[in-house]
Amino acid sequence: DVLPSPDELAPSVSITEIRQYLRAQDIPFHDGYSCLHTPSLFTGDRWDQPLSANAPFTLFIDKTTGSFLCTATLAEGTWQDFQANVELRHRGITPLPPASSEEMEEEMRQAREDARCIWERALPLWELLDEKETKETKALFGISMVTNATLKRFGVRYLRTARSLVFPWFSPQDATLKGLKLVRVEKKGGTVTYVEETLPRFDSYRNLFGLPLIGRRDTELVLTGWELDALALHQAAGVASLALPRGASCLPPTLLPYLEQFKRITLWLGEDLRSWEAAKLFARKLSLKRCSLVRPGNLQPRPLEALNQGLNVTKILRSALLASHKSIVSFRQLREEVFGELVNTEQVSGVKWARFPELNKLLKGHRRGELTIFTGPTGSGKTTFISEYALDLCMQGVCTLWGSFEINNVRLAKIMLTQFAGRRLEDQLELYDEWADRFEELPLYFMTFHGQQNIKAVIDTMQHAVYMYDITHVVVDNLQFMMGHEHLSVDR
């Protein structure tokens, strides 16, 4: 398969069923914000003994999906895997964490080795040849105000050969290096863009930058969308801060257990409206009652920019809005958000297409919660156009889910890869791996259905994908194939 497709859907489980099962099995648990906490099945040596309420509660069960993660051993799996391990334990057999394939293990081992080599070649910024080079490098990344002490605390280094900042991902267990993110600056005309690369790839390992610096007693946290923002926040306000691995595009559920200890989380993801929308989405995953959001605005830019402008970061954090609105609100509570929409009129109209300026005039941009229907006779190019239309948004970080019921995923992926590369790859096969690697980094997922489907199964898959991958754009191609002909008379 050219791309990762969402995992085969395990049967869904409700939070009530999970609680009933744990009680029936005499497994002690605490009710957390987005997870249930239990003692781990994978630690300790007496497998024939019941789990003790005095043991550390290091196993977390996601309330929405039932999947689990043990933060002590990094064992993870589905709700079905958890039940299978409980059965093993009853039989006096050592529970086994679900194993990944040998090929995956080898790929991860290789990626970690590559990361270690890069890490060893990279230098701390303050150890460059001379002060001039350090100053120029800091200026290039806009971090002239960030002190060496802050860079040292977070372990940021610089890789000269790639002109990239190197951000380490350490294991929260034993502080070993698990991965890296490399960030370099590209200047085109007057615009500056940051190009990121991670080892291992995003879909195989996820971490929160700054996690080992969090103390057990920390109860308040600021969650940011960028590593440099986490540095700025710590330096300017002395707060515990972490950076999400993919910024405002997604909050993977596997990271939720690491955020359970915090009673209050402030989301300050960026300075545009997309970051604000993402913050509202993530707050629902984290539990609204403990989340506050920093609303983007002229006097509330992203944390690094606030540090550079000499703004009072602590004051901005104190002005964060509570995420949980009551069922009835007054205009007074909406006032700030209405002002935000007026200030950002251009952004409110949605994510613009880069390749279709005429479409922007017609539809203004891609906005959440809107349905667009494309019609046309067979063979008129609907699929070809919509794959390019979706690819355009996906390249701008819009997480996209494809339901291709008419043509299979391999053929669709071939069309999209050709559009992405802008060339006929069948005539230049030596370039295939290079383009496929770049394509694989896009936040793009495919449903594995084909032909006529049960509508409930499709909707369940979409809901699962929205929770797991923070999907904000779903393409159904096409409705007639998905529904089958006998449903056409029914209003669906």
N, C-alpha and C positions, 0 to 999 in steps of 0.2 A: 504494500500500500504506500502511495506517495506521501500521504499525510496521516497524522494521528487521528483516528476516528474516535468518538466518545466510546467509552468502554461498554461492553454488553451490559444492558441495564439489569442490575440485580432486582429481585422483587422489592417493591417499596415497603418500608416499615414505618409505623407511626411511633411517636414518642411514648404514647400510652403503652404500646406493645413492648417497647424497650424496657420501660420501668417495671412492667409486670414480670417480664422474663428475669430481670436482675433480682427482683424480690423472691421469685419462685426458686431461684438458684442460690439464695442466701448470699448474694454478692452485695456488700455495702456500697452505697454511692452518695455523692453530693450532687445537687442540682446546680449547675453553673449557668453562665450567660448564654453560650451557644453550644455547650457540651455537657454531658454527664461525666463526673469524675469517679473513677473506681481504682482500687489497688490493681497493680498490673498482674496479668496471668504469667508474664514472661520473666519475672524477677523472683528471687527467693529460691529455696532448695527443697521445701517440703510440698511436693505436688499433690500428696494425698490429703493435705490439710485444707480446711475451708479458708477463703481469703479473709484476712484479719482487718478489722476497721482501724487498727493501729498502724497498719503498713502505710507507706506513702502512697497517696492517690495519684499515680503517674500515668494512668491509662485514661484517655479521653474519648468519649463516644459522641459523635456529631448528632445533635438532636434532629437534624433535617434528613440526613441520609443513613444514619446508623453506622457509618464507617468509623473505624477506631485508629488511634495512634497512641503508642506508648512512648512517652518522651524520655524514658530512662534507657530503653533498648532500641528505639526507632522502629520497632515492629509496627506494621500497619496493615490494614485489610478491610474487607467489607463486613457488614453485620453478620453475614453467613459464616465468614471466617472466624469471627468472634465466637459464635455459637459452637462451631466445630471444635475450637480450642477449649471451651468450657467442658464439652463432652470428653475430650481427651483427658482433661484434668480429673474428671470424675472416675475415669478408669485407671488413674494413677500413672498416666503417661505424660511425659514432659511436653507441654504445649509447644508447637513449632510456629514461628512467625511465617506467614505466607511468603514463599520464595519467588523472586523474579527470575526470569530466564537467564541462562549462562551468558547468552549474547549480551543482554542488558547489563549484567554484572561486569562483563569485560569492558563494555563501552564506558561505564561509569568509572571503572578503575583507571582506564586510559585517560579519561577527561580529568580525573583528579591528579594523575601524574603530570599531565600537561599544565594544569593549574599550579602545581607545586613548582615546576620548572620556571614558569613565568614569575611567580611570587619571589623566587630566589634571585631572579635577574633584576627585578624591580628595586628601586632605591627609595628610602624615605625622602620626601621633598627637600627637607633641610640638609640632606647630605649630598646634594648635587654639586657639580664642580665648583661653582662660585655663586655668590649672592645674586649676581645679575641674572643667571639662568633660573634660579629659584623664583625671583621676582617676575620674570617674563612668563614663566610657566603658570604661576598663580594668577597673573593678570589674564592670561589666555582663558582660564577656566572661571574667571570672575570670583576668585577666592582670596583676593589680596587681604581682605579683612579677617580671614580665618587664621587663627594662630597655629604655630607649630605644635603647641601643647595639645590642641584639639585634634589636629591631624594624627599626632602620635597616639592619642588615646583611642582613636577609632582604627588605627593601623593602616591609614591610607598611604599608598606608595605611588611611584611614577615609573612607567616603563619608557625609557628614552627611545628605543628603536621604533616603538609604535606611537610615540607622543601621546600616551594615554595615561589617565589616572587609573590606579588599580584599587578596587574595593574588595576586601576579603570577606568571605562567608565562613565563619568558624562554627564548629559544632558546639551547641550549648552544653553538651555533656562534658567533653574533655578538651575543648578549645583547639582541636586539630583542624587544619585547613580542609574545608569540604568543597570549596568552589570560589570563583572570582567573577567580578564584573569589571570589564574594561570600558572606559568612557573616553572618547576623543572628540575634538572640536573640528567641525567643518565650516568654513566660511564661504558663502556664495553671495557675492555682492555685499549688501549691508546686513544680510541675515546670518545669524549664528545658529547652527544645529548641532546637537550632541548625538553622536553615534555610539550605541551600546552593543557590547558583545558579552555573552556569559559562557562560563565553563563550569560544570556541564551545561547542556542546553536547558532552557526554561522548563520544557515539559518533563525532564527527568529528575531535576532537583530544585527545590525551592527553599529559600531561607530569608530571614529578616536581617538586614544589615544593622549591626549594633547589638544583636541579641545577647552575646556573652557579657556585655557591660551592664545589663539589667540586674539589679539586686533582687533577692527573694522578697524583700520587704517593700519594694516599689509598688505603689497602688495606683499611681497616675501616669499616664503615657500620652505622648503626642505621636500620632502615626502620620508619616509624610510619604510623598510619592517619589522622592528622589534622595539619593545618598547625601548630596551636598546640603540639602535642606536639613537633614538630621544633624549634621555637623553644626550648622548655623544655629539651630534651636538649642542644642546643648550648650554652645558657647554663650549665646545671648541671654538665655533664660535659665540655664542650669537644670533643665527638665530631662527626664528619661525620654529618649526619642528613638524611633525605629523607622527604617525605610522599606516600603513594599518592593518586592523584586521586579514587578512590571509596572510600577507607578500606578497611575489612576486607571489602568486598563482592567486589572483584576485583582481580587483578593482570594487566593486559592484556599479552599476549606481546610487543607492539611496544615495551614498556619494558625488556625483558630485556637488550638490547644495552648499555644505559646502566649496567647493574649488573654487567657482566662483569669490570670491573677490580678488584672487591673480593674479597680472599681470605677475608674473614670478614664475614658479615652477621648482625646480631642483629635479630630481628623482635619489636617491642614495639608491637602494634597497638591495644591498648585494655585495658579492665579486666574485660571479661565473657567468658563461655565461648565465645561466637560468635567473638570476636577470636582466642581461643586455637585454635579449630578452623581458622579461616582461616589463621592463621600456619603450622599444620602442612601445610595444603594448598599454600600459597605456597612453603614450604621445599622441597617436592618439585619444584616448577617451577624453583627457583633452584639446585638440587643440594643434597641433604641434608648432604653432607660439609662444606660451608662455613657452614651455618646454625646459629644458636642461637636459642632462644625464651625470652622472659620470660613466665613463667606468672602469670596474674592471681591476685591474692589481696589480703587486707586490707592487708598491708604492701608490696604491689607494685601500686599503682593505676596509672592511665595517667600518662605522664611529666609533664604539666602539673600534675596533682593531686599527684604526688610532689614537684614543685618547691614548690607552694603549702603543702604540709604540712612542708616542711623535711627531707624524707627524703634519705638519701644515694643519689643517682641512680647514681653510679659503682659503688657496692656492689651495687645491684640488677642493673646490667648484668653485673657479674662473676658473679652467681649464675645467669645464663641457662643453660638446659638445652640440651645438644647435641641437634640434631634427629635425627641418625642413630643409631637404636638398632640394636644387632646383632640377628641372627636369634633369639638366645636371651637372655632377660633375667632378672634376679633380682628379687624383690620390692623389694629396696633401690632399684633403678633406677626402679621404678614408684611407690614410696612417695609422692613429691611429687604425682604426678598423681592418685592415689587420694584423697589429702587434699583436693586441689582439687575433686574431684567431690563429696566430703562437704560441703565449705564451700558449694558452689554447687548444692545439691540442686535448687532451683527451676529453675535454668538448664539443668541436665543433662537435665531432662525435655523440653527442646526449645523452639522458638519458639512462643509462645502465639498463638492466633487472637484478634484484637481483636473480631471481629463474632460469634463463636460460642462463648460461655462454656460451653455444655453440651458442645460438642465437646472442649474442653480437659479436662473431667472424664473423658471417654471415652478420648481418645488422648494426653492429657498435653501434646501440642504436636508440631510438625513436627521430626523428628529425622532426621539423615542415615543412610542405609543401611537405612531401613525401607521396606517395601512395603505400601501400603494399597489394598485393592480395594473399589470401590463397585459394588454390583450393583442392578439394578432393571429393570422392564419398559420397553419403548420408550415414550417420551413422559412418563416419570415425573419428569423434571427433573434427571437426572444431570448433563448438561452445564452447565445453568444454575447448579446448586449448586456444581459443582466449579470453574467459572470464578470464582465469588465466593470460594470457599475458597482458590484459588490467588492471586487478586488480593489478598486479605487479607494473605497472607504476603509477597507481592511488594512491597506498600506498606511492609513492615517491613524491606526490603532483602534478602529471600531471592531470589537469582538463579534465575529460573524459565524452563524450556524447555517449550513446548507442542507436542505432536504430535497435531494434530487430523485424524484420518483420516476422520471421518464428515461434519463440516461444514467449509466452507472457511474460510480464515483471516480473510477480510474480514468474514464474518458473525460469527465468534467475537470478533474485535476489536471489532465493533460492540456485542455483548452486554457485553463487559468494560468498554468505555468508558462505556456507560450505567450499569453498576453502580458504576464509579469516580466518575462525576459525580453519581450519586444522583438523576438527573432524566431526563425524556424529551427528548433533544437534538433530535429531529425537530420538536418544537414551539418550540425556541429555537435555531435555526441560527446566530444571531449569536454564541452562546457556544461554538460548535464549536471554533474555533481555540484559544481559551483553554484548554479542557479537553484538547484533543488535545496541546497543547504540554506540559501537566503530565503527561499519560499517557505521552508519549514518553520522559520522564525515568526511568520505571520500568525495573528490570533484567529486562526481559521479552523473550523471543525465541520465534519460531515456526518449526517445521520446515515445509518447503514441500511435503511429501508429501501425497497424498490418495488415499483408497481403499486397496485391497490392495497391500502392499509386500513387497519382498525384506527379510527380517528382518536380514540382514547389513548392508545399506545403512542401515537405520534405526539399528542399534547403532553403526555407524561414525560416523554423523552426531551421535549423542548424545555419543560419546567426544570428537569434535572440539569440540563445544559446551562440554563440561566443561573442556577445556584452554583454549579461547579466551576463554570468558566466565565461568569459574568457577561453572558451574551447580551448584546444590545441591538442586534440586527439578525433577523431570521429570514431566509429566502426559501419559499416553497415553489418548486418547479416540477410539475405544474399541478394546479388544484384538481384538474379533471382526472389525472392519473392517480393521485392520492385517494380521491373519493370513490373512484370506480364509476361506471355509467349509471348503475341503478340508483345512486344517491342524488342524481342531478335534480330530481323533482322536489327533493326535500330541502327546506331552508336551513342551511347549516351555518 
